[in-house]
Amino acid sequence: MKKDYFANLSDAEVWRQKSENNAIPPDDVDFLKYRLNQVGDTSSFIDDRRQQPSYPEVDRVSIQPQIWNQRYTAKSKHGINILAIIRRFIMFVLITIQTYYGTTYLASLLPYQSWQKINFMANWDINPELAIYSIIPYIIQGAIIILFAILFFWISIGFWTSIMGLILAVMGKDRYTIPIPNDPASHIDAKHRTALVMPICNEDVARVFAGLQATYQSLVETGHAACCDFFILSDTNDPDLYVNELKAWAEFNATKPNNGCNIFYRHRKRRVKRKSGNIDDFCRRWGHQYEYMMILDADSIMTGDCILKMIAMMEMTPKAGILQSPPKSVRMTTLYGRIQQFANQIYSDIFCSGTHFWQLSEAQYWGHNAMIRLKPFIEHCILSPLQKRKGPIHILSHDLVEATLMRRAGYGVWIAYNMNGSYEELPGNMIEDLKRDNRWCMGNLINLRLIFKSGIKLTHRIMFATSGMAYISSLLWLVFLIFSTLLLLVFNISEPQYFFQPNQFYPTWPRWDEQLAIQLLSTTMVLLFAPKFFSYGIIIARTGAKDVGGIFKLTLSIFIEMIWSMILAPIRMIFHSKFVLRAWMGSKIQWKSPSRSDDALTWGESFYFCWPLSLLGIVWLGIIIWLNPQFTYWYIAILIPLSISPLVIRISGLSSIGMKAKKAGLFLTPEETHPAKAITLTGEYLVKTEAAFIENGFIMALVDPVYNALACALSTSRHRVNTKNQQKRHELIAQYKQIDLEKMSKEKQLAILEDPIILSALHRHIWQQQEKYDNLFTLWQNERQQ
């Protein structure tokens, strides 16, 4: 039987060539000992007590988390940026004026215009019921006006930000920014090393390492890779994925040349504070050995040229704390993903440059594809939970908070708005996108508690408010629509009141000025869609749309995208409103990594996710038709998408439609027609990494000698020898021998993988009791054949 199983071991060449023997368990050995050479080193894993280091020697330094309720005293002078104050003041004045006129216009077209004639107290003395009845329409109308003012102000922010972006596009560049050097290597101090840090947790292993290899290869091609090291910081608690991470890391290192750029891997056993805690742990262990840290997401792709330029820009600006590159979305295949990718690449430039225009050195940080100066980050940006009576509240959306603390410490936070070579991927369907929004909503609402903390700059206080408003605005739109429906209800079913004062000679008629309403709606739509037209004009002026399919296809793509955004808007509105309400009610969410695949959604999934929206849309539309069919077309753009939301989500999640649109030349982006080499390499590497993926990682580590040797060599649970530890291990081994290892909980499976002695003992036991574990050997053999 052994010979049959071992006949399928020949494909494990990577580790076989690195080991002194094939790690095949002999028939009569009291304890198995494997030898596994570390890639690029002559040291080897001799027995169960010795670990193959997959990361540098730990040299811990103390880090001090924030004390939020303590008054902050600035350690350095910030200075006053007069230019930034002028730009922000102009922005505020323009937004305020626009909002004032828009709100006044709305107030003039609503039906009830006699509120100044109402004497509530006099009417109350005559007839209290009638007095209350007479003011209900005005209360509803007043709420509509207040909500509209807030929402119109919110829309105006985006409009004027795009105007500022348009100004920068016409100017060509902003002199008040960090310049991008033509020869970045000449500005980099050889002593200043950079760590490219990728925190991951239960991610698609094949995609993680495909993007990592492409980024590494691009960096190598610059000839200056030796100034960087890569760190894969894993919080993965899925045992099958964990084994695949070990395998992918070992295979990557086996083929990597020895050029001074190291690829390190660390699996964290004590997983606290999620991503920010993982980064904190890196800072504590190795942060002081590096000058800069580049944060990468699991789906990030960076070109080597972009990385070197960002390092050089930090070197040229000693007071820059964070430099954020604008990542462009790439490699999407579903219709939903391709439209979102198109919008990101076509419209993001104008918004990024406009955001830079008024933020300058007090910009945003998006948590990835950004360069960070490590010393001030370690000293000032380590987060701690917010304290509340019911217990600590952990900060989830850590990026903006870290940017705020960096600026508070006197270091600038900049957006390199004109930087190329930074890429990411988006969720492939709307369900995954909304799941991500749920997490971001929770994080942004928690951050609102920091608005009035000591020492925070006014700009970042505003950013905390606007990041929360990004989701609260949906709830306000929903309330606005509900009040509008209530006003329609009152207008159509209640008996109108024409006389408000004693001896009033002429009646006051409630009226609805439809022409004014159409004009206001048109103005609002112009504000919403103007940034898209600005981007359209810039593209045509610069390149004639040659790299996006030509003028006709670009025009058609933007038109479809505008219609598509209108269809998705009410669906997002309902879900975001739900997220906000759940967050305010204290509900908790599972903070899981989003699915990064483009797998199609089933009809069942789409309907299960959206049937409440369909029911709401149908009932709401029925109410409007019952009240006044003439008003139906004012609501149809909102209620029809809600009614057909399962169809919208299902169709948009199909890759087949997305690829047909691409073949027709729709939604093309510059990164598709002229892709960077790193993007192309990611696709090529992904084919290889997906082929190397193993489904039953835990079973392979138990049965397969090579995977067992690898897992034992890199396992993390290593303790000093003592009677208590030995006794506990013996008890666990005896217990595990009596149970079905396949059906064991993932937590226990991971604990086995992390302990070399237990893993080795179970491996030996399985080989000695082959017939008892024949099902495991069958799984192993099938995995090998695949």
N, C-alpha and C positions, 0 to 999 in steps of 0.2 A: 504493500500500500504506500509506503514511504516513497518508493521509486516513482510511482505514478504521480504523486504530488510534486516531488522535486523536479520532475520532467518539465514543469512549467516555470522554473525559476530563472531561465536563461536570459530573460529580458531585464533583469536587475543589474545591468552592467555598470551603472554609475557607482554603486556602492561596492560591488564585487571587485572592481578594479582598485578600489581604495582600501580593501581589507586583505589581510594576510591569508584568510581562508574564506570559504563560502558561508560561514556561520551556520552550517547544517548541524543540528543537534545529534551527537553520537548516541549509540544505543545505551551505553552504560556509563553515564557521567553523573556524578553526584550533584554538580552545579554547572550551569551553562555559562561559558565566558566567551564574549565576542570581542573582536578587534575591529574598530572602525576608525580609520585615519581621518583627522580633521582636514577639510579641504584647505590646501595651501600651507599645511603644517605637517610636521613629522610626528607630533604627539598622537597618541591613540587612546581610545576608550578600552581599558584593560578589564575592568570588572564592574560589578553593580554599584560600587561606591564612588566611582570617578565620573565626572561629567565632562562632556565635550563642550567647551565654551562656544556659544554662538553669539556672544556679545563681549565688549571690552571688559576688562577688570573693573569692578565697581569701586568707585572712589566717592563716597557720599559726602554731600555738603548739606548743611541745614537750610531749610527754606521756611519763610514766615508767611503763613496765610493772612488774609485780610482780617482786620478787626473792624467790622462795618460801623459800629456805633461810636467809634472813637473819632474825635475831631482830628482832621488831617491838617498837618502843617507842611506847607510846600518846602522841599529841600533845595529847590532851584527856582530861579526866576523864569516865569513863562514869557514875559514880555507881552506887548500889545501889538497885534497884527492889525494895523489900521486898514489895510486893503481888505482883509477878510471882514472887518466890521462894516465897511462901506458896502461891499457886495451883499452881505446878508441883510443890511438895512434896506437896500434897494429891492431885494427879493421880497422882504416882508411888506414893504409899502405897496408894491405891485399886486401881490396876492391879496392884501387887505382891500385895496380899492376894487379889484375885480370881484371879490366876494361881496362887498357892499352893494355894488350895482346889480349883481346877479340875484341877491336876496331881496333887494327892493323890487326888482322886476317881478319875482315870484309873488311877493305880497300884493302887488297890484293886480294880478290876474286871477287870484283866488276868489271864490264866489261871495264870501261874506266880508263886506267892506264897511260895516257900520259900527264897528266896535266902539268908536269914540262917542257914539250916540246912546250907548247903553248905560243906564243908571241902575246898577244892580241893586243897590240898597233901597232905592225908591220902589223898584219892582218887587223886591223881597217883602216890603211892608204890605204891598197890595196882594201878591200871590207868590209865595215862596217857590211853589212847584214850577210856575211859569218862569220865574226869574232864573232858576237853575237850567231849565230847558232852553232859555234864550241864549245862554252863554256857552252851552256845550259845543256848538259848531265853532265858536271862536277859540275855545281851548284846543280843540283838535287842529284847527288851522294854525294856531300859534305854535303848537308842537311841530307841525310840518315845516313852518318857516325856520324854527331854530335848528331842526335836523338838517334842513337844506343848507343853511349857512355853514354848518360844520362840514358837511360833505362837499360843498362847493369850494370851501377853503382847501380841503384835502385834494380835490381835483386840480386846483390852481397850483398847488405845490409842484405836481408832476409837470404841468404845462410850462411853468416858468423855469423849472430845471432843464427842460428840453430846449427852451429858448437860450439859456446860458450855454448849453452844449452846442447849439447852432452857432452861437457867437464864436466859441472856441474853434469850431470846424472852419469858419470863415477866416479867423485869424491865423489858423495853422498850428499854433502852439501857445501855451501860456508861459510867460517868463517866470511866473511864480510857482515853479514846480521843480522836482528833482530831474535834472537832465539825464537822458539815456546816453551813455558813452558809446562811441563807435568802436573803441578798442578796450573792452571791459577788463581783459587780463592785465593790462598795464596799470590798472587802479587797485588791483587786489593784492593785499599783503599775504605773502606765502605762509606766514605764521597764523593767519586768521582762517581757521577751518570752519566748515559749514556742515551741519547735520541735516539731512533731508529725512524728516520724521513722518512716518505713515502709521497713525493709530488705526487699528482694524478690530472689528468684533463681529464674528459670524458672517463674514463677507464671502462673496463669490471668489474663491481662491484663484481660479483660473484667470479671472479678470484682474484681480489685484496684481498678480505677478506678471501678467502680460503688459500692463501699463507701467509697472516698475521696471521691467527689462527694457522697454522702449525708452523710458526716461533715462535710464542708466546708459544705454547705447548712445543716445543723443549727446549726453554729457561727455562720454568717452571720445566722441568724434570731435569735440572742441579741443582736445589735447590738454585739458586742464581738470580732468576728473579727480586728480590726486588731492585737490583742496576740499573734497566732499566725502562724506560717509553717509550711507543709507541706514536707517533704523526702522525695522518693521516691529511695531509695538502691538502685540496681540492681546486682546481681552476675550478671545474666542472661548466659549464654554460648550461648544458642540464637539464631542470627541472625534467624530468623523472628519469634520473640517480641520480640527487641530492636527491630526495626522497628515492631512493633505498639505497643510502649511509647512510642516516639518519637511515633507517630501519635496515640495516646490522650492523651499529655501535651499535644501541640500543640492538639488539638481541645478539650480541657478548658480550656486557657488562652484559646482563642479566644472561648469563650462566658462566661468568668468576668468578673464586674465588677471594676473597679479599686477595691477597698475596703481596701487596706492589708494584706490577707492573701495572701501569695504562695504559689504552688505551684511548687516547684523540683524539678528532676530531675537526677540525676547517675548516669552509668553508669561503674562502676569497672572499670578495665582490669586492675589488679593485685589479684587476688582472693585475699587471705590471711585466715586465721582465721575464715572464713565470716561468720556474722551478727555476732559480736562484733567481728571485724576491720572490718566495714563501719561499725559504730557508732563504733569507735575512730577511723576515718578521718574521720567527721563531726566528732567531738570535736576532732580535730587541726586541721581546716580552719575550722570555724565555731562550735565549741562555746562558746568564750569570749564570743561575741556574744549568747548567750541565757542566761537565768536557769534555765529548766526545759526538760526534754525529755520528751515523751510518746512512748513506744514503741508502735507499732502493728504488728500482724501483717498479713499479706496478706489475711486474712479478717476483720479487725477492723472493727467499726462502733461509733462513739461518738456520743452525743448532745452537742450544744453545751453544754447545761446541765451535764452530767456533767464535761465538760472544764473549764469555768469553776469549778465547785465544787472540783475537785481542785487547780486552780491556787491558788484562795483558801485552801484548807486548808494548802497548802505555805507560803503567805505568812503565815498565822497561826501556823505552827509552824516557826520558823527552824532548829530542830535535826532536822527531819524530812528524811531523805535520799531515801527512796523511799516512795511511797504507791501501793499496789497496789489496783486496783478488782477486784471479783469478776466476771469476764465470764460472761454467760449465753449459752448456745448457742441459736442461732436458725436458721430457714430450712432445716431438714432435711426431706427428702422420703422417703427410703428407710425401710423398717421398722426397720432397725438404727439409722439416724441419728435417727429420731423417738423410739425408746425411750431412746437415750442422751441425747437432748435433754431428754426428759421427766425422766429421773433427775437430770440436771444442774440443771434449774430447780427441781424439787420438793425435792431433798435438799441442794443445795449451800448454801443459806442457813444451815442448822443447823450444817453442818461449818465454814463460813467463820467464823461467830460463835464456835463452840467453839474453833477454832484461834486466833482473836484472844484468847480468854479467857486462854489460858496463854502465848501468845507476846508479846502486847502490842507493845512497840517493837522486838522482835527477831523480826519476822515473816518470811514468805517473799516472794519476788518470782518471778513466773511468766514473766517475759520479755516481756510485752506488756500493753497496756492499763494501763500504770502510769506515774505521773509521777515524774520523777527530778530532783533538784537537781544541776545540771551541774557546778558548781565542785568539790564534793567527789568527784563521780563521776570527773572528769578527773584529780584529784589522787591518788585512792586505788583506783579500780576498773578500771584498765586491766590486762588479763590478759596473761600470758605463758605459754608452754608449760611443762609439768612436765618436768624432765630425768630421763632414764633411760639406762642403758648402751646400749640399742639405738637411742637417738635421742630427740628430743623427743616428748612426748605432749601434743597440743593439747586444751585444755578444750573440751568439746562443749556440755554443759549449763551455760552460763555464768551463767544467771540467779541461781541460789542462791549461787554463788560471789561474784557482784557484791553481792548483799545482805549476805553475810557480811563482805565487805571494807568496805562502807559502815557497817555497825554497828561494826566494829573501829575505824573512824576516829572514832567518837563520834556518828554520826548515826543517828537512829531509822529503822527499816523497819516500816511499818505496813500493815495490811490495812483498807481502808475497807469493812468487812463489810456495812454497811447502805447502800451506794451503789448507785443504779440508773442505767441508761443506758450500760452497758458490755456489748458483745456480741461473740461470735465464732461460728465455724462448726466443725463436727466432721467427721471423715472419714465418708463416706457408707456404707462397708461395713467389715466386720471385717478384711479383708486390708489395706486402707490403714491402719486403726487399728493393726494389729499391726506394720506397717512403721514407723509412728511410734514405737511402743513399743520397737522394736529400737534406734532411735537414742537414745531417752531412756534405755534400759537401759545402753547403752554409756557415755553421758555421766554418768549417776549413779554407775556403778561407778568411772569415772575420778576422780570427785570424792571418793571414799573416801580417796584419797591425801592429801587436805587436812585430814583430821580433826585431826591433831596438829600442824598448822602454828602458828607463834607468833602469839599475840594474839587468836585466834578465840574468841568467846564460847561458853560451854558449850551454850547453846541451839542455836546453829548447828552445833556439832559433832554434837549429837543429830539435827539435821535432815539432815546429810550421811548419818548412819547410817540414818535412816528412809527417805530417798529411795532408798538402795541396797536397803534391806529390802523396798521395794515390789515389787522384782523377785526378790530372793533368796528371799523367802517362798514364791514359786511353786516354786522348786527344793526348798525344805524340805518343802513339802506333797507333792511327788512322791516324795521320799525317804521321807517318813512313810508314804505309801501302799505303797511297795515293801517297807518293813520290816514293815508290817502284813500284807502278802501272804506274806512269808517266815515270819512268826509263825504264820499260818494253815497254811502248808505243814508247818512243824515239828509243829504241834498235831495235824495229821491223819494224817501219814504216818510219824512217828517213834514208836518204842515209848516210852511214858511211863515216868518214873522215880518211884517212889513212896516209896523209902527213901533218905534222904540221910546218915544218921548210923548208926554201928554200934549195934546193939541197939535201934534205933528200933521202938517197940511198935506205933504206929498209922501207917498210910500217909498220905502227903500227896497229895491228889488235885488234879491240874490242873483248873481250872474256868474257865468263861466266864460271867460274870453279865450276861445279856442285858438284864435290867431296868435295872441300873445304867448299862449302855452307852446305852440309849435315853434315860435321864434326862440323861446327859452330853451326848449329841448334841442333845437338845432345848434344853439350856442354851446350848450353843454357837450354835445357830440363833437363839435369842433375842438373843444379843449381836450377831450379824451383822445381824439384821433390825430390831432396836429403833430405830436411827436413822430407818428408813423410817416406822415407826409414829409416832415423835415428830413427824416432818414432816407426816404425815397429820393428826395431831391439831391441830397449829398452823394448818394451812390451814383446817380446818373451823372452828376457833375464831375465826379472823380474818375470813374472808370467806364461810364456809358453802360453800366450793368453787364459788362461782358463776362464777368466771373460769377454771375448768378443767373445765367440763362438768357440774358437779353432783356430789353426794356419791356416787351410785351409780356413775357413770362414772369418777370419781376412784378409788373403791375397786377397781373392776374393773381399771383401768389399773395401779394399784400391785400388785395380785395378779399380773397377767400379767408385769409388770416383775420381780417377785421370782422367778417361775418362769424367766423369760428369763435373769436373772443367774445362776441355778443351772445352766442349760444351758451358758452361755458360760464359766463358771468353769473347768471342766476343760480346755477348749480353750485358754484363756489360760494355764493352768498349764503345759501342755506347751510352748507356744511361748515363754513367758517363761523357763522352765527352759533351753530351747535357747539363748535369747539370752544368758543368764548364762554358760553353759558356753562358748559361742563367745567371749564377751568375755574370760573368764579364760584362754582358750587363745590370745588375742592376735589373733584374726581381725579384719579391718578391714571396715567397711561404707561404702557410698556414702551420704553425708549429703544426700539429695535432699529437696526440698519435697514434702509429701504432695499427692496429687491432691485437689482441692477440689470436684470434680464428683460428682454422684450417679448416674453411669452404672452400669447393671446389670452384674453379673458374669455370665460365661457358665458353663455347667456344666463346661466344660473347665478354666477358671481355678480354679473352686472345687475340683474333684477334684485337679488338679495340686498345689494348695496344701495339701490336707488328707488325701491318701490315706495318708500314714504314720500319721496319727492314727487313721484308720479301722482300719487293720491292727492297730495297737497295741491299740485298744479291743476288737476282736473276739478277738484272741489272749488278752488279759488276762482277758476275760470267760469264755472257754473254760477257762482254767486254774482260775478260781474255781469254775466249775460242776463241773469234774473233781475238785477237792479236796473241796468240800463244798457242795452246792447250797443248803443252808440259809443260807449266808452271802452268797448272791448279792445279796439286796436291800440289803446294806450297801454294795455297790459299784456298784449299778445306776445311781445318780444321777450317777456319774462316768464309767462305761464306756459307757453308752448314748449320751450326747452325743458322746463321742469317736468312736464307731462311725458315727454319722450326721452328723459334722461337715461334709462337703461339702454335704449338704442344708441344714443350718442356715445356713451362710454364703451359699449361693446364694439361698435364700428371703428371708433378712433383707436382702439387698442390692437388693431390688426396690422401686422407687418406687411401682409400682402398688399393692402391698399396703400400703405406708406411707400412701398417699393414701386408700385405702379405710378404714383405721383412723382417719384424721383425720375423714373424712366421718361415721364412726360415733360420733365424739365421744371416741375413745380417745387417750390420750397428749397431750391438750391442755395447753398451758402458758399462763400469763398473757400472755406476749409474743405469742401467737397470737390470743387472743381480744381483747386490747387492745394491738395492736402500737404501738411507738413510731414516730413519723413517719420517723425515720432508717432503720428496718428496711423500711418500705413503700417509701421512696425508693430503697433499694438494689435492690429487685426491679424497680422501674420503670427505673432507670438501667441495670440489667443487660441488659434487653431491647435497649436502644439500643447499649450497648457491644459486645454479642455480634454484633449486626447489622453493626457497623463493623469487626469483626475480619477480617483478611486472612490466608489460609492460607500463601501463598508470599511472606512478607515480604522475603526476600533477593532473589528474582526481581523483585519490584516496585521495590525500591530500585535495581536494576540497569537496568531498562527504563523504568519510569514516570518522566517528568521531575519531577513534583511530589514523589514519594517520594524520588527521587534528590536533589533540592534539599534536602529536609528532612534526610536522612541526612548529606549533606555539611555542612550548616550545623551539625549537632549532633555530628559525629564528634569523637573525642577524641585521635586520634594526630596531633599537630601538633608538628613539630620545627623548630628553626632550620635555615635553608637552609645546606647544606654539600655538598660534592662527594660524600661517602660516602653520605649519605641519598639524594641524587638518583640516584646510580648504582644503589643498591639498589632504589629504586622502579622505575626503568626496567627492571631485570632482572625484577622481579616482574610488571610490566605485560606485558612481552613473554611471560613464561611463562604468565600467566593467559589471554592471547589464544589460546593454542594448546590449551587443555584444556576439558573440559566443566564449565562453572561449576556446573551443577546437582548434579553428583556429587562436587563438592569437599567436603572434610571441613568440619564445622561450625566448627572452629577457624580454618581459612583463610577461610571465608566471613565470620566475625565480624571477622577482621583487615582484610578488604577494606572492610567497613562502617565500621570505625573510622578509616580513612585517607581523607581527602577527595580527595586527588590521584589515588590509585589508583581509587577509586570513580568519580570524574568521567571519568577516562581510559577505563575499561571501558564506562561508559555511552555515551560518544561513539563508541567502537569498535563497540559493539553496534548503534547506530543507523546507522553507516556500512556495516555488514555485515549488513543486516537478513535477507537470505535465508539466510545462514549460521546465524543465531540465530532462525530462524522459530519454533522450538518455544518459545523464551522469550517471543516476542511473542504466541504463542497462549495461553500461560499467563496472560500479562498481560491480554489481552483477555477471557479467561474470568473472571478475578478482577474486572475492571471491570464485567462484565455481572451478576455476583452482587451 
